[in-house]
Amino acid sequence: TWNMQNKKNLFIDAISDAFVQSMQKDKNVIILGEGVTDVKGIFNTTKAALKKFGPKRVVETPVSENALTGIQLGMSLLGKKPILMHARVDFSLLAIDQLINNAAKWHYMFGGTMNVPIVIRLIIGRGWGQGPQHSQSLESVFSHFPGLKVVVPSTASDCKGLMTASIFDKNPVVFIEHRWLHYYSSNYNKKFYKISLNDSIDIKKKGKDLTILSSSIMLIESLKSAKILKKFGIEIEVLDLRVLRPLKLKKLFTSLKKTKKFI
């Protein structure tokens, strides 16, 4: 269940837990970004890590997206597992050269002998006071590039497990969060765990009449729709597309064989 009144088990709490537990597991996990040591701590997601590990592992950076992504790439080649945060997805466009032309291709250029274990964390969706250059949802753009993995979680439980898996993955992962999800509450395991990035789709509600495939904030809208339609005797199967790349569609095809109808 999702609840905006409950102040515990928030989406942002799950991210914070993933950071702290991953940093405890591996001293090479480092957080970088503009605002990570700010009093707001990127929606309260970096505060706990900063308090526990200090500014040497939660590093405030200048505003220079392309240079920072290049630095992150270099760190990863030297054994670090850096998590770089761009507070808005739009800012990452300034780093597209490093991300697409270098990080995504490194593994291929060196015949699989080298890896780039980096996470680029991006936030999508509009919010208060944001103009059109600060509120785009560009997750599909990143999904076009071989060498990148793209994650778009919808629940706190998925968010924590997928973030942990992303941090310890050998490949560049673009981790995308919708800002409206940050203060939704849903239960998640407080222990360290991973969710495989090969598990693209999760079945959030079973049904027999219609399949809805959604991702990110639209999962909540889909579940609301399913609840309304149930009153009319229509059973909706709601699938959550939580990993856009690598894209594994077996669960979708299985659902379609049953319902024969798809949105």
Secondary structure, DSSP 4 states (H G I P E B T S, - for coil): --BSS--SSBHHHHHHHHHHHHHHH-TTEEEEETTTTSTTHHHHTSHHHHHHH-TTTEEE--S-HHHHHHHHHHHHHTT-EEEEEESSGGGGGGGHIIIIIIITTHHHHTTTS-----EEEEEES--TT--GGG----HHHHTTSTT-EEE---SHHHHHHHHHHHHT-SS-EEEEEEGGGTT-B----SS-----TT--EEEEE--SSEEEEE-TTHHHHHHHHHHHHHTTT--EEEEEE-EEES---HHHHHHHHHH--B-
